[in-house]
Amino acid sequence: MTSRHAHLSWLAAGFLTFILSLSGYVYYSYQLTYKEIMASVDDKLLDAALSVQHILGPDYHDNINDLNHISREEYLQKSKQLSDFTKKLDLEYVYAMVMIDGNVHFSASSYTAEDVKNNKITYFYDLYSEATELNKAAFYSTEPLFEYSSDQWGHFKTIFVPFTSADGRVYLTGADITIKDLQARLNTSMSQAIITSCFFFFIAVLVAVVYIQLLKRSYGTDSATGFANHIALQNTLRKSKQLHLLMAVIWVNDLEDINSFYGTKIGDTVIKRLMMRLKELSGDSYTLYRLSTNKIVVLTQDLTKTDSLEHMINQFNLNTPIIKEPFIYVTLCTGIAQGNKDLLLENAHIAAAQAKQSRHSLVRYSDSLHKVKSQYLYNVKMAKNVREAFNEQLLVPFFQPVVCLTNNEIVQYECLARIKTAENTYLKPEEFLTVINRSRMDGQLTRTMFSQCTEKFRRTSIHWSINLTAQDMLDPSLALFLEDELKRYPNPSHITIELLETEAIANFAEVKAFIDQIRAKGVRVMIDDFGTGYSNISNILKLNVDGIKLDGSLVKQIANDADVFLFIEHIASFAEQVNLQLIAESVENKLVLDTLLKAGVTLMQGFYFAEPQANIESTSEFKKWPAEHLN
């Protein structure tokens, strides 16, 4: 969708919202006014009908027998009183009625000036031929009744209030009000509601426009420095009519240390002074943006300024302090790129990262960095594949046997993660473990693997092991998960947890607590990749583990390096003395196997015996050591 179409869509949506809101407000105002007016009308009609009884007197309707119940003069006097009362209350009529032989007759009534002019005054005992069914029903009611009616005199709302005379006759007092006056009041109320809502709508639009402009300005400005920020940069790149631009991403190397030592306020001051100095050097030829905490972008549309941009950055005097209270110096590494505006920021950032990694002050993006960019894209793609693997249950365990050379038997299986692809192949750990670690999905991987393995081995007597990372061991929720799983597992002693030596030593106290907790459940613990840098065995003993697994890179050197042979021989002897299980991994050929046996290692794992397989049955026919060499 183009920007113009987007604006038109927002405008249409805003206008529709206004119309709906206006309609709702008018309807609400109409209903509220209608209820208020009708409540007022009902009260006025009731008061008027009750007053009729007082004006006529309490004995007016006693012992009515015929037309001569009251004289013409007395009746006209009462009618005048009723008419004056009606005029004061701004009503149409007030009256009294009786029922004789099922017909309704007037016993008293007000009149209007029009009635006098047309000689249509109602007299005592006149028949009311237009009486409605509700009018007649009111004679049998015990409470006032309201009615909307139309007759020769117009449209009315009417009230009938029943009374009983001393001789037991039921009579009604009533009052009418003209409906057209009510409708006029309602129309006035609606007009006022529309005018009021339009006024407030346009006020709201005006305030919104001002607010949006201020908001855009604040969103596009870095509050600490006053320069444009990453949002402004994105808008500039998106709106630029020129397809190819020139950009530099400047990385302030020392800013994180400055923030941690002096605080972010000093760090922001450093960035502000740096950007002001760059602005002085660049003039109006370039636009500066604060991309993030420690990154600055310099942008220009002039592609011929690559050399001058590089010269400007290089001439920046790093020997002069940026600020003097306190004295602070900074170093910069810069990436420069030119080309398509959609790829410009990414390419300049790659060049800056390369400059930082290679300890150069400035690197131009070129074809040589395409490989780096391809790696970034591969990482993004792999991260997506890993998420899909978890969601679609494509992460599965493979099993590699650990063989005892004293009896040619498999003693346990190591469970290794694999991801099944759409092509029905499997990704190896080195292809996705880094992504899992970077994405903080170690715990999810461990949960998935552990659940599948416990389900597979629950009803067997097979011993198996699984790897845990430092992040797993430091995650309290994972510890609770393992505890819950182990409660339901019949033989926790058949499970071995493998921990990397470097991670275990680096987080010694936490790992020690984890090991104690897990071994209390019966689970065995082994240190993996032991021997890197010729480790200190005393640290391993302090962790109170059940065994160690020799690092594969060390095992591969045993046949060619006498020092490695002596080291492994020493470890094998020591492990036997302190009752530690010792396993050598990455055994890939017979020469390594023979040398390990000479060093006293009898538990081995590697491709020489069997590669990791999806089914245990596939590894059961491993390559056995000739029987004549068994002890």
Sequence and secondary structure as in RCSB ss.txt:
>XXXX:A:sequence
MTSRHAHLSWLAAGFLTFILSLSGYVYYSYQLTYKEIMASVDDKLLDAALSVQHILGPDYHDNINDLNHISREEY
LQKSKQLSDFTKKLDLEYVYAMVMIDGNVHFSASSYTAEDVKNNKITYFYDLYSEATELNKAAFYSTEPLFEYSS
DQWGHFKTIFVPFTSADGRVYLTGADITIKDLQARLNTSMSQAIITSCFFFFIAVLVAVVYIQLLKRSYGTDSAT
GFANHIALQNTLRKSKQLHLLMAVIWVNDLEDINSFYGTKIGDTVIKRLMMRLKELSGDSYTLYRLSTNKIVVLT
QDLTKTDSLEHMINQFNLNTPIIKEPFIYVTLCTGIAQGNKDLLLENAHIAAAQAKQSRHSLVRYSDSLHKVKSQ
YLYNVKMAKNVREAFNEQLLVPFFQPVVCLTNNEIVQYECLARIKTAENTYLKPEEFLTVINRSRMDGQLTRTMF
SQCTEKFRRTSIHWSINLTAQDMLDPSLALFLEDELKRYPNPSHITIELLETEAIANFAEVKAFIDQIRAKGVRV
MIDDFGTGYSNISNILKLNVDGIKLDGSLVKQIANDADVFLFIEHIASFAEQVNLQLIAESVENKLVLDTLLKAG
VTLMQGFYFAEPQANIESTSEFKKWPAEHLN
>XXXX:A:secstr
  HHHHHHHHHHHHHHHHHHHHHHHHHHHHHHHHHHHHHHHHHHHHHHHHHHHHHH TTTTTT  SGGGS HHHH
HHHHHHHHHHHHHHT SEEEEEEEETTEEEEEEE   HHHHHTT    TT B TT  HHHHHGGG SS EEEEEE
ETTEEEEEEEEEEE TTS EEEEEEEEEHHHHHHHHHHHHHHHHHHHHHHHHHHHHHHHHHHHHHHHHHTB TTT
SSEEHHHHHHHHHH S SEEEEEEEEETTHHHHHHHH HHHHHHHHHHHHHHHHHHHTTS EEEEEETTEEEEEE
S GGGHHHHHHHHHTS TTS SEETTEE   EEEEEEEEEHHHHHHHHHHHHHHHHHTT SEEE  GGGHHHHHH
HHHHHHHHHHHHHHHHTT EEEEEEEEEETTTTEEEEEEEEEEEE TTS EE HHHHHHHHHHTT HHHHHHHHH
HHHHHHHTTS   EEEEE HHHHT HHHHHHHHHHHHT S GGGEEEEEEHHHHHHTHHHHHHHHHHHHTTT EE
EEEEETTTS  HHHHHHTT SEEEE HHHHTTTTT HHHHHHHHHHHHHHHHTT EEEE    SHHHHHHHHHHT
  EE STTT   BSSGGGGSS     GGG  
